[in-house]
Amino acid sequence: MSVSRAHRSVAVLATLLTASTVGLGAVTSAQAASVCGAGGYAAPIATSTSLSLSRSVAEYGFVNVATIRVSSGAGTPSGTVRTSVAGVTRTDALDHRGATQRELPRRLEAGHTYSVTTSYNGNGSCQASGPVRKFYTVVRAHTHVRGLEARDVRTGGRPHVSGRVASSTGITPNGKVRVTLTHNGAAKQATVGLRGGRFSVTFGRTSERGTWKVKATMVRNGDYRGSSDSTNFRVGK
């Protein structure tokens, strides 16, 4: 064999080896991009789904977050998961780590324990897994009566009381507020509903002079605990 032919043979062999190596690398990269191959083509991959809650017991209106993770021995699965609580189901896509998060409804009624379940739907050769379950108990939220105001009035005037109620979880409370005026054994009382967390009430004409005490009480209900605050006003000339 001549030197030129030998050189050409070596060059061809090198080219073939290079092409073969590049081809294998491309396949490996494609496989690494997604562990879940096409269904019915790649070997089935068993998966495992886990579920955790930021809290197992929380007050009404708390933003509780469910964290879902899907794993396998072959790598990170892709696809979606279904999370259900109180008859409501939501679907979320897994991120590149095989995880996702879902906020639970804030207005789940207090005084109950709810079952939270999640399942991985499967994707291609990645098999479905779950359901897994956690329990979440909702209790009444604390409240605070704030901004209580009652201005002084003249004799025969009509006392006006206003204020607002806030909750410990930041959700706007609903319910009723009982307002009581007292002075030297005399008392006036009215119960009003909250509107956007605020209340306002105007009483009948009052002629007894002096300092009156005002007490506003948030009435406990199914979702909120009771609370109260006090202030004074004067009935003068």
N, C-alpha and C positions, 0 to 999 in steps of 0.2 A: 504494500500500500504506500502511495506517495505521501510526502509530508503535507501537501495541501489537502489531500483527501482525509488524512488523519485529523487535521485541524477542523475541517468541516464536520466530521463525525462527532468530535468533542463538543463543538458548538451546538449541534443539533441535540445531543444528549443533555447538555446544560439547559437548553431552552425547554425541553420536555420536563426536566426535573423542576425548573422554576415554575412552569405552568401548573404542574401537579401540586406543588407546595401552595401556590396561590389559591388554587381551587379548594383544597382542604381547609385552608384558613377561612375562606368565605363561608363554608358550611358550618365550621365551628362557631364563627361569630353569629350567624343566623340562629343557631341553636341556643347560644347564650342569651340572645335577646328575649326569648320567650320559652319558658320551660314547658308550656302547654302547647303541644303539637296539635295537628289536625286530628279530630276525633276519628277513630277507626284506622288511623295510619300509624301513629306512634304508640308505644306500649302505655297502658293505663298507669297513671301516677296517682297514688293515694295522697289525700290532703287531710289536714287537721285544722279545725276552726276554733279559735278562742274568743271569749267575750269578757270584758271588764267594764264596770261602771265607775264613774268618778265618786259616787256615793251610793250606798245601799239604803240609807235613810236620809231624807231631806224634807225641808219645809215646802209647802205649796208655793209654786212659782219659781222654785230653784231650777237653774239650767243644768240638768244632769246630762252628762255626755257618755255615750257607749263607745268603747273602742274595740274594733273587731280586727283580728289578725288571722290570716290564712297562711299555712306553711306546708312544705313537703320535703321529703328527703332528697329530692332531685333538684330543688331550687325554689325560686319564688313564683307562686302561681299568679295568674292574672284573671280578670273577670269581675263578677259582681256578687254582692251579698244582699240578703233580704233580712231586715230587722223589723220585728213586730212587737207592739205593746198596746194593750187596751183596744184590740181590734183594728189598729192602724198599722199598715205595713209600708215600709219604704225600701227602695233599692238604691245601693250606692256602689260605685266602682272602686276597686282596689287601686292603691297607688303603686309606685315602683318597688315599695317594700312589702307589698302584700297586705297593706293595712288600710283602714278607713275609720272615720268617726261619724256618729250620728247623734244629734241632740234629741233627747226625749221630749215629749210634749210637756209644756210648763203648767198646763191647766188640768192635770190629772187630779181628780177629787181627793182631798185629804181623808185620812182615816181608812185607807185601803192599801193592800200590798199587791203590786202588779208583777206579772210574769213578763220578762223581757227575753225574747228569743231571737237568735240569728242563725242563718244558714248560708253556706257557700253554694252558689248555683252550679259550679263546675264550668269548665271551659276547655274545649278540645279534648286532649288526652288527660287533663286534670279532672279527677273525679270529684263529684259533689261531696260535701261533708256537713255535719250538723244534723238537726239543730242543737245548739247549746243554749243553756238557760241561766239567767240570773234573776234575782227578785229585788224589787224596789218598793220601799214603803214610803208613802207620802203622809206627813203630819201637818197640823195647822201651822200657818205662818204667824209670827209675832207681828203686832201692829203698834203704832205710836200715833197718838193724837198730837198734832202740831199746829202752830199758828192760831191758837184759840184767841178769839177777840170778841169783846163785848164793850161797846162804848157807853159812856155816861149818858143819861137821859134826864130830861126835866120831869117834874111831877106830872103824872098823867101821860107820859111818853110810852112808847112801845119798845122795849128792849130787843135788840137784834144781836144774835150770836152767830159767829161763823168760824170755820176752821177746816182742817183737812186731816186725812188719815193716811199714813204711809205704812208699807209693809217691809219686813226684814229682807225680803227677796227682790224688792224693787218692782214687783208687779202691782198695778193699781188695784187697791181693794174695792170690793163691793160689799153691801150690807147696810146696816142701820146704825145710827148714832142717837143715843138718848141724852138730851140736854135738860139739866135740872137747875132751877134758880131757887135759892133759899135766902130768907131774911127774917130773923126773929120769930122763927116757927112757921112763917108763911112759906109756901112752896109753889112753884109752877114747873110743869114738866111737859116736854114734847119729844116725840121720836120721829126722826126724819131719815130718808134714804140718802146714801152717798151717790153723787154724780161725778164721775171722773175723779173719785177719791176726795171730793169736797162736800161740805154740808153747810147749810144756812137755814136759820129759823128766826122768825119774828114773833114775839109774844104779844099778848093783849096789853092794854093800857095798865100802867102800874103807878100807883099813887103813894105807896109807902116809902118815905124818904129813908136814906141811909145807904150803907154799903151792902150790896147783894153779892152772894157767892154763886159762881157759875161752875158747874161740873159737866163736862162732856165725856160720855162713855161710848166707846166702840163696842157694840153688842157682839159677843162671840157667836160665830156661826160655823158651818161645816168646814170651811177652809181657813178661817182666820181666828186667832185668839183675841180676847177682849183687851182693852186698854183704856186709860182715861187721863184727863188733864183738867186743871182748874184755873180760874182767874176770877177777878172781881170787877164790878162796875158800881157806880153810884147813881142813885136817884135823888136829884136835888130840886131847887126851885125852878 
